[in-house]
Amino acid sequence: MPANMRDVAALAGVSQRTVSNVVNNYVHVKPETRRKVLDAIEQLRYRPNILAQRLRHGRTGLVALAVPEIAAPYFAELADHVQRLAQERGVTLLIDQTGGDRERERLVLQGFQTHVIDGLILSPLSIDAEDLADYQLDFPVVLLGESIAGGPFLHVSVDNVAAARLATNHLIETGRRRIAAIGAPGDNSPIGPAARRIAGFGEATEAAGLPSDLRYTPEAWTRREGYRIGQQIIETGADVDSVFCFNDLLALGAMKAFADLGVRIPEEIAVVGWDDIEEAAFASPGLTSIAPDKEEIARTAVDGILAQLAGHPGGVGEVTASHALVTRRSSIIP
């Protein structure tokens, strides 16, 4: 049986309160007494119940992150940033996967509600603000993405309309006139990322007097679906000189299809993606992509949880993270 505080106190010849003072680094302990207690702790291999100590102070040191798909490169990279920043701030991160399913997202909320966590960083796809209200969560929540906005939460997002406009204008400025978007409808929510990217795409093409080609609708934002649509564009002889893909996986799949069918990128078809995952820089050719500032998103989320725990007003509200267009060979002819 593992040693407890009573065992340490008996071996060191002190009270349990003295052992507690040493474990919690209480300064007013005689050096000789502290040495006796530490020797007893080492001899018995005593491990304090850190969770119990934190609970007595109203904290567990645990923060949860729930994302739709851990294997998706964007969420994997985002989770890595969140984990690193949490560790720097002395917080342990728990990660769960929802699959973007409404019932699973509700189960995650219900499950975390019954566990001891200090806060939740949630990237929802299916639940709404009413679902969150149903649970009357008693810990801080930070929402990521575009599915839920407003309410008594910190909401961190990227301006999808502006970013989509930036990506489309890049193609227009490089001489492209027959631009197809790959990703609609993707998300049927009127405030979801697909709808916002469609809006930005439409604003840019309309301002340039060009049509908005939205006929290519993948079943999912995956490499496989990008490959299928890339094949469809070439094999049907579609009048397309560039594609704006709503994530990098679609773009990478389409690029593979174009290459397999002997279509030169970017000479015959230019490609722009979204997320700027690490793979984009190592594709052949390198993939031009919208880069949300994942580190800023992670930092805002983690610090937002800690701010709410500390009672600071900056822990709630709307935050728009920065983005940039990273240009590579897939859209620019040397």
C-alpha positions as CSV (number, residue, x, y, z in Angstrom):
1,M,0.0,0.0,0.0
2,P,1.4,3.5,-0.9
3,A,2.6,5.6,2.0
4,N,0.4,8.3,3.3
5,M,1.0,11.5,5.3
6,R,0.5,9.8,8.6
7,D,3.3,7.3,7.7
8,V,5.7,10.2,6.9
9,A,4.8,12.0,10.1
10,A,5.4,8.9,12.2
11,L,8.8,8.2,10.6
12,A,10.0,11.8,10.9
13,G,8.6,12.1,14.4
14,V,6.5,15.2,13.6
15,S,2.8,16.0,13.2
16,Q,0.8,15.6,10.0
17,R,0.4,19.3,9.9
18,T,4.2,19.7,9.8
19,V,4.4,17.3,6.9
20,S,1.7,19.3,5.1
21,N,3.6,22.5,5.7
22,V,6.8,21.0,4.2
23,V,4.9,19.5,1.2
24,N,3.3,22.9,0.5
25,N,6.6,24.8,0.9
26,Y,5.5,26.7,4.0
27,V,8.4,28.9,4.9
28,H,8.2,28.8,8.7
29,V,9.6,25.3,9.2
30,K,12.9,24.8,10.9
31,P,15.6,23.6,8.5
32,E,16.3,20.5,10.6
33,T,12.6,19.6,10.7
34,R,12.2,20.1,7.0
35,R,15.2,17.8,6.4
36,K,13.7,15.1,8.6
37,V,10.4,15.2,6.7
38,L,12.0,15.2,3.3
39,D,14.2,12.3,4.3
40,A,11.1,10.4,5.4
41,I,9.3,11.3,2.1
42,E,12.2,10.0,0.1
43,Q,12.5,6.8,2.2
44,L,8.8,6.0,2.0
45,R,8.5,7.2,-1.6
46,Y,5.5,9.3,-0.6
47,R,3.6,11.1,-3.3
48,P,1.3,13.9,-2.2
49,N,-2.2,13.9,-3.5
50,I,-1.8,17.0,-5.7
51,L,-5.4,16.8,-7.0
52,A,-6.7,16.9,-3.4
53,Q,-4.5,19.8,-2.6
54,R,-5.7,21.8,-5.6
55,L,-9.3,21.0,-4.9
56,R,-9.0,22.5,-1.4
57,H,-7.9,25.7,-3.2
58,G,-10.8,25.4,-5.8
59,R,-8.5,24.4,-8.7
60,T,-7.5,21.2,-10.3
61,G,-4.9,22.5,-12.8
62,L,-6.7,20.6,-15.6
63,V,-8.1,22.3,-18.7
64,A,-9.9,20.3,-21.4
65,L,-9.7,20.8,-25.2
66,A,-12.5,19.3,-27.3
67,V,-12.1,19.3,-31.1
68,P,-13.9,17.6,-34.0
69,E,-11.1,15.5,-35.2
70,I,-7.7,15.1,-33.6
71,A,-6.2,13.4,-36.7
72,A,-7.0,16.4,-38.9
73,P,-3.8,18.3,-39.3
74,Y,-5.2,21.7,-38.5
75,F,-6.6,20.5,-35.2
76,A,-3.5,18.4,-34.4
77,E,-1.3,21.5,-34.9
78,L,-3.7,23.7,-32.9
79,A,-3.8,21.1,-30.1
80,D,0.0,21.1,-30.0
81,H,0.1,24.9,-29.6
82,V,-2.6,24.7,-26.8
83,Q,-0.7,21.9,-25.0
84,R,2.6,23.8,-25.1
85,L,1.1,27.0,-23.9
86,A,-0.8,25.3,-21.1
87,Q,2.3,23.5,-20.0
88,E,4.2,26.9,-19.9
89,R,1.5,28.2,-17.6
90,G,1.5,25.2,-15.3
91,V,-1.7,23.7,-16.6
92,T,-2.3,20.1,-17.7
93,L,-4.3,19.6,-20.9
94,L,-6.9,16.9,-21.5
95,I,-8.0,16.3,-25.1
96,D,-11.2,14.8,-26.4
97,Q,-12.6,14.3,-29.9
98,T,-16.2,15.0,-30.8
99,G,-16.4,14.0,-34.5
100,G,-18.4,17.2,-35.0
101,D,-21.5,15.1,-34.0
102,R,-24.1,17.0,-32.0
103,E,-24.8,14.2,-29.5
104,R,-21.1,13.6,-29.0
105,E,-20.5,17.3,-28.4
106,R,-23.3,17.2,-25.8
107,L,-21.9,14.1,-24.2
108,V,-18.5,15.9,-24.0
109,L,-20.1,18.8,-22.2
110,Q,-22.0,16.4,-19.9
111,G,-18.9,14.4,-19.2
112,F,-16.6,17.3,-18.4
113,Q,-19.4,18.8,-16.2
114,T,-19.1,15.8,-13.9
115,H,-15.2,15.9,-13.8
116,V,-12.9,18.2,-12.0
117,I,-11.6,20.6,-14.7
118,D,-10.8,24.3,-14.4
119,G,-12.0,25.2,-17.9
120,L,-13.0,23.9,-21.4
121,I,-11.7,25.0,-24.8
122,L,-14.3,23.8,-27.3
123,S,-14.4,23.8,-31.1
124,P,-18.1,23.0,-31.8
125,L,-19.6,22.2,-35.1
126,S,-23.2,21.0,-34.3
127,I,-24.3,22.3,-30.9
128,D,-25.7,25.8,-30.4
129,A,-25.8,28.4,-27.6
130,E,-29.0,26.8,-26.1
131,D,-27.1,23.5,-25.7
132,L,-24.4,25.3,-23.7
133,A,-27.1,27.0,-21.6
134,D,-28.8,23.7,-20.8
135,Y,-25.8,22.5,-18.9
136,Q,-25.3,25.6,-16.8
137,L,-21.6,25.0,-16.8
138,D,-19.8,26.1,-13.7
139,F,-16.4,26.5,-15.2
140,P,-15.0,28.9,-17.8
141,V,-15.6,28.0,-21.5
142,V,-13.7,29.3,-24.5
143,L,-15.3,28.7,-27.9
144,L,-13.3,28.4,-31.1
145,G,-14.5,28.7,-34.7
146,E,-17.6,30.2,-36.2
147,S,-20.5,27.9,-35.1
148,I,-21.4,29.7,-31.9
149,A,-20.8,33.3,-31.1
150,G,-22.0,35.6,-28.3
151,G,-23.1,34.6,-24.8
152,P,-21.1,34.7,-21.6
153,F,-18.1,33.1,-23.2
154,L,-14.8,34.1,-24.8
155,H,-15.2,33.4,-28.5
156,V,-12.0,33.2,-30.7
157,S,-12.4,33.1,-34.4
158,V,-10.8,34.2,-37.7
159,D,-12.5,36.6,-40.1
160,N,-13.4,34.0,-42.7
161,V,-15.0,36.5,-45.1
162,A,-11.9,38.7,-45.2
163,A,-9.5,35.7,-45.5
164,A,-11.5,34.2,-48.3
165,R,-11.6,37.5,-50.1
166,L,-7.8,37.8,-49.7
167,A,-7.3,34.3,-51.2
168,T,-9.6,35.0,-54.1
169,N,-8.1,38.4,-54.8
170,H,-4.7,36.8,-54.9
171,L,-5.8,34.5,-57.7
172,I,-7.4,37.4,-59.6
173,E,-4.3,39.6,-59.2
174,T,-2.2,36.8,-60.7
175,G,-4.4,36.8,-63.8
176,R,-6.9,34.1,-63.1
177,R,-10.4,34.6,-64.3
178,R,-12.2,31.3,-64.1
179,I,-11.9,30.4,-60.4
180,A,-13.8,27.5,-58.9
181,A,-14.3,27.1,-55.1
182,I,-14.0,23.7,-53.6
183,G,-15.8,23.3,-50.3
184,A,-19.4,24.4,-50.6
185,P,-21.7,23.7,-48.9
186,G,-19.5,21.9,-46.3
187,D,-21.4,23.5,-43.4
188,N,-25.1,24.3,-43.7
189,S,-25.0,26.7,-40.8
190,P,-25.4,30.3,-42.0
191,I,-22.6,31.4,-39.6
192,G,-20.4,28.4,-40.3
193,P,-17.0,28.6,-41.9
194,A,-18.1,27.3,-45.3
195,A,-20.9,29.9,-45.6
196,R,-18.4,32.7,-44.6
197,R,-15.8,31.5,-47.1
198,I,-18.4,31.4,-49.8
199,A,-19.4,35.0,-48.9
200,G,-15.8,36.3,-49.1
201,F,-15.2,34.4,-52.4
202,G,-18.4,35.9,-53.8
203,E,-17.4,39.4,-52.8
204,A,-14.1,39.2,-54.5
205,T,-15.4,37.6,-57.8
206,E,-18.3,40.0,-58.0
207,A,-16.0,43.0,-57.5
208,A,-13.9,41.8,-60.3
209,G,-16.9,41.1,-62.6
210,L,-16.2,37.3,-62.5
211,P,-18.6,34.4,-61.9
212,S,-18.6,32.6,-58.6
213,D,-18.2,28.9,-59.5
214,L,-19.6,26.9,-56.5
215,R,-20.6,23.7,-58.2
216,Y,-17.9,21.5,-56.6
217,T,-19.3,20.2,-53.3
218,P,-17.3,17.6,-51.5
219,E,-18.9,15.2,-49.1
220,A,-16.1,16.0,-46.6
221,W,-13.1,18.2,-46.5
222,T,-10.6,15.5,-47.1
223,R,-7.7,14.6,-49.5
224,R,-9.8,11.9,-51.1
225,E,-12.7,14.3,-51.9
226,G,-10.2,16.9,-53.2
227,Y,-8.8,14.2,-55.5
228,R,-12.2,13.2,-56.7
229,I,-13.2,16.8,-57.5
230,G,-9.8,17.4,-59.1
231,Q,-10.4,14.5,-61.4
232,Q,-13.9,15.7,-62.1
233,I,-12.7,19.1,-63.2
234,I,-10.1,17.7,-65.6
235,E,-12.1,14.8,-67.0
236,T,-15.2,16.9,-67.7
237,G,-13.1,19.6,-69.4
238,A,-14.4,22.3,-67.0
239,D,-13.4,25.8,-68.0
240,V,-11.4,26.4,-64.8
241,D,-7.9,28.1,-64.5
242,S,-7.7,28.0,-60.7
243,V,-9.2,26.6,-57.6
244,F,-9.7,28.0,-54.1
245,C,-10.1,25.1,-51.7
246,F,-11.7,25.6,-48.3
247,N,-9.0,23.7,-46.5
248,D,-5.5,22.4,-47.3
249,L,-6.5,18.7,-47.5
250,L,-8.9,19.4,-50.3
251,A,-6.2,21.4,-52.1
252,L,-3.6,18.7,-51.6
253,G,-6.0,16.1,-53.0
254,A,-6.9,18.2,-56.0
255,M,-3.2,18.9,-56.7
256,K,-2.5,15.1,-56.7
257,A,-5.3,14.6,-59.2
258,F,-4.0,17.3,-61.4
259,A,-0.5,15.9,-61.3
260,D,-1.7,12.4,-62.1
261,L,-3.6,13.7,-65.1
262,G,-0.7,15.6,-66.4
263,V,-2.0,19.1,-65.6
264,R,0.7,21.6,-64.8
265,I,0.4,23.6,-61.5
266,P,0.2,26.6,-61.6
267,E,0.7,27.1,-65.3
268,E,-2.6,25.5,-66.3
269,I,-4.4,25.5,-62.9
270,A,-3.4,27.5,-59.8
271,V,-4.3,26.2,-56.4
272,V,-4.9,28.0,-53.0
273,G,-5.8,26.2,-49.8
274,W,-6.7,27.2,-46.2
275,D,-5.1,26.4,-42.8
276,D,-1.4,26.5,-43.8
277,I,-0.7,23.1,-42.3
278,E,2.9,21.9,-42.2
279,E,2.3,19.7,-45.2
280,A,1.5,22.7,-47.3
281,A,5.2,23.8,-47.3
282,F,6.4,20.4,-48.3
283,A,3.9,19.7,-51.1
284,S,5.2,19.7,-54.7
285,P,4.7,22.4,-55.7
286,G,4.4,24.2,-52.3
287,L,0.8,25.1,-51.6
288,T,-0.3,28.7,-51.2
289,S,-2.6,28.9,-48.2
290,I,-4.5,31.1,-45.8
291,A,-2.7,30.9,-42.5
292,P,-4.8,31.5,-39.4
293,D,-2.5,32.4,-36.5
294,K,-2.8,29.1,-34.6
295,E,-0.5,30.1,-31.9
296,E,-2.5,33.3,-31.3
297,I,-5.7,31.3,-31.2
298,A,-4.2,28.9,-28.6
299,R,-2.6,31.6,-26.5
300,T,-5.9,33.6,-26.4
301,A,-7.9,30.5,-25.4
302,V,-5.5,29.3,-22.7
303,D,-5.0,32.8,-21.2
304,G,-8.8,33.4,-21.5
305,I,-9.5,30.4,-19.3
306,L,-6.9,31.6,-16.7
307,A,-8.2,35.2,-16.8
308,Q,-11.8,34.0,-16.1
309,L,-10.5,31.9,-13.2
310,A,-8.8,35.0,-11.8
311,G,-12.0,37.0,-12.2
312,H,-10.6,39.3,-14.9
313,P,-13.1,40.9,-17.3
314,G,-10.9,40.2,-20.3
315,G,-11.8,36.5,-20.1
316,V,-15.0,36.9,-22.1
317,G,-16.0,38.6,-25.4
318,E,-15.2,38.4,-29.1
319,V,-11.6,38.0,-30.3
320,T,-10.6,37.9,-34.0
321,A,-7.3,36.2,-34.5
322,S,-5.0,37.4,-37.3
323,H,-4.5,35.6,-40.6
324,A,-2.2,35.9,-43.6
325,L,-1.8,34.5,-47.1
326,V,1.3,32.5,-47.4
327,T,2.2,32.4,-51.1
328,R,4.0,29.4,-52.6
329,R,4.6,27.9,-56.0
330,S,1.1,26.5,-56.5
331,S,-0.3,29.9,-57.4
332,I,2.6,31.8,-58.8
333,I,4.3,31.3,-62.1
334,P,8.0,32.1,-61.8
